[in-house]
Amino acid sequence: MDPIALLPFIVIIGAMFLMTRSAKKKQRQAMQMRDQMQPGTGIRTIGGMYAVVKEIREDTVLLEIEPGTHALFAKNAIGAVLTDEEFDRITNGPEGEDFDVDTVVPDDASSLTESEETPSEAKLDLGKKPAADAEDADAAKGSEKPEAEAAEADTAEAKDAKRDEDADSK
C-alpha cells in the first residue's frame, strides 16, 4: 500500500490518542482534588453552590450548606476544593464590604419605571365583548360563505399536519 493513503488513518488515530490522554489527565487531576477534601474544607459543587465538608464517605460527601442545613452529594458533584482564604472571600465578600441582605426585589417591573402619566388612562380594554355585540358580529358573518371558511380551515389543518410530520422525521 501507498504510505500517503495511510496518512489520514494515522492522523485520526493520533488525534484520538491525544484526546483520550488529555481526558485521563483531567480525570486524574479531579481525583487528586477530591482526595484533598477533609472535613471543614470549603468546596464549590458543579452546580455552583458553596458549602463546607462535614463528612466524607466512600462515594458521597455530607456538606453543610449553612449552619444546621446538611445535604448529601456524590463525590463527582464536587467541582473545586477551595482554600480557606478563597472560600471566606467568596462567601463573606471582600473585607470591609457588607452584602445588602435587605434588598427587596419587586414581583413585576412596573415599580421600577417612573412615569408621570397615570397608567390607568393608557390601558387598553382587552375584555370580552358583551353578548349583544357578539350576536351582531355572528349575524354579519352569517351572510358570508361558510364553505369558503371550511375549505380554508381544512387547508390550514393539512399544512399543520405536514409540519408535524416533517418535525417528527427530523
Secondary structure, DSSP 8 states (H G I E B T S, - for coil): --HHHHHHHHHHHHHHHHHHHHHHHHHHHHHHHHHT--TT-EEEETTS-EEEEEEE-SSEEEEEEETTEEEEEEGGGEEEEE-HHHHHHHHH-STT----TT----SSGGGTS--SS-HHHH----S---HHHHHHHHHHHHTS-HHHHHHHHHHHHHHHHHHHHHHHH-
